[in-house]
């Protein structure tokens, strides 16, 4: 599944792949890379998340939040990788991108839920 959204001068792309019972999610924008990756799993109603961040990168919150929300929504193990880079980014653009990441994750949850029902 692939969802994309244009935010100012950036295109965010969320892609997912089903691997057995698990989900592999990537969220990229601008110059694609892996800035952070988070692994989440839900057991007995409790979700646990571990995150790794490449030196100098700031995507850990996006990866951690995405993995946790999606794992809780579907009770699946989720590996969520985030890599977003925009040269000369402004504070306003950072806030817009953070909000857009949250929105695209929610759109993914709704779209995936709908596809699971069919």
C-alpha positions in Angstrom: 0.0 0.0 0.0 1.3 3.5 -0.8 -0.1 6.9 0.3 1.5 10.2 -0.6 0.8 13.8 0.4 2.3 17.1 -0.7 3.2 19.4 2.1 4.6 22.7 0.8 7.8 21.8 -1.1 7.9 18.2 0.2 6.1 15.0 -0.8 5.6 12.6 2.0 5.3 8.9 1.0 4.1 6.2 3.4 4.5 2.6 2.1 3.7 -0.6 3.8 4.3 -4.3 3.2 2.7 -7.2 5.0 5.3 -9.7 6.2 3.5 -12.7 7.6 1.4 -11.3 10.4 3.6 -8.2 10.7 3.8 -4.8 9.0 6.8 -3.0 7.6 6.2 0.7 7.1 8.4 3.4 5.6 7.7 7.1 5.7 10.0 9.3 3.6 10.0 12.7 2.2 12.5 14.8 0.3 15.9 13.1 0.0 15.0 9.5 1.0 17.0 7.8 3.8 16.6 5.9 7.0 16.9 8.4 9.9 15.2 6.3 12.6 13.5 2.9 12.9 11.1 1.8 15.6 9.8 -1.7 16.4 6.5 -2.0 18.3 4.5 -4.9 19.4 1.3 -5.2 21.4 0.8 -8.0 24.0 -2.1 -8.2 26.4 -3.2 -4.7 25.6 0.3 -3.2 26.3 2.4 -1.8 23.5 6.2 -1.7 23.7 8.4 0.3 21.4 12.1 0.3 20.8 13.7 3.0 18.5 17.1 3.4 16.9 18.2 6.7 15.4 21.1 7.3 13.0 23.5 9.9 14.3 22.5 13.5 13.5 18.9 12.6 12.6 15.7 13.8 14.2 13.0 11.3 13.0 12.9 9.2 16.2 9.6 10.7 17.4 7.9 10.2 14.1 9.1 6.5 13.9 8.2 5.8 17.5 4.8 7.3 17.3 4.0 5.7 14.0 5.1 2.2 15.1 3.1 2.5 18.4 -0.1 3.8 16.9 -0.2 1.3 14.1 0.7 -1.6 16.4 -2.1 -0.7 18.8 -4.6 -0.3 16.0 -4.0 -3.7 14.5 -2.4 -5.7 17.4 0.5 -6.5 15.1 4.3 -6.2 15.3 5.3 -3.1 13.3 8.7 -2.0 12.0 8.4 1.7 11.1 11.2 3.5 9.4 11.3 7.3 8.9 13.6 9.4 6.8 12.6 13.0 5.9 15.1 15.6 4.7 14.4 19.1 3.4 17.3 21.6 2.8 17.0 24.9 4.7 13.9 23.8 6.5 12.1 26.4 8.6 10.5 26.0 12.0 7.0 26.4 10.4 7.8 23.6 7.8 8.9 21.3 10.7 5.6 21.8 12.4 3.7 21.3 9.1 5.6 18.1 8.4 5.1 16.7 11.9 1.3 17.3 11.6 1.2 15.9 8.1 3.1 12.7 9.3 0.4 12.2 12.0 -2.4 12.7 9.4 -0.8 10.3 6.9 -0.4 7.7 9.6 -4.1 8.1 10.5 -5.1 7.9 6.8 -3.0 4.6 6.6 -4.8 3.1 9.6 -8.2 4.0 8.1 -7.3 2.7 4.6 -5.7 -0.5 6.0 -8.7 -1.1 8.2 -11.0 -0.8 5.2 -8.9 -3.2 3.2 -8.9 -5.7 6.0 -12.7 -5.7 6.1 -13.0 -6.7 2.4 
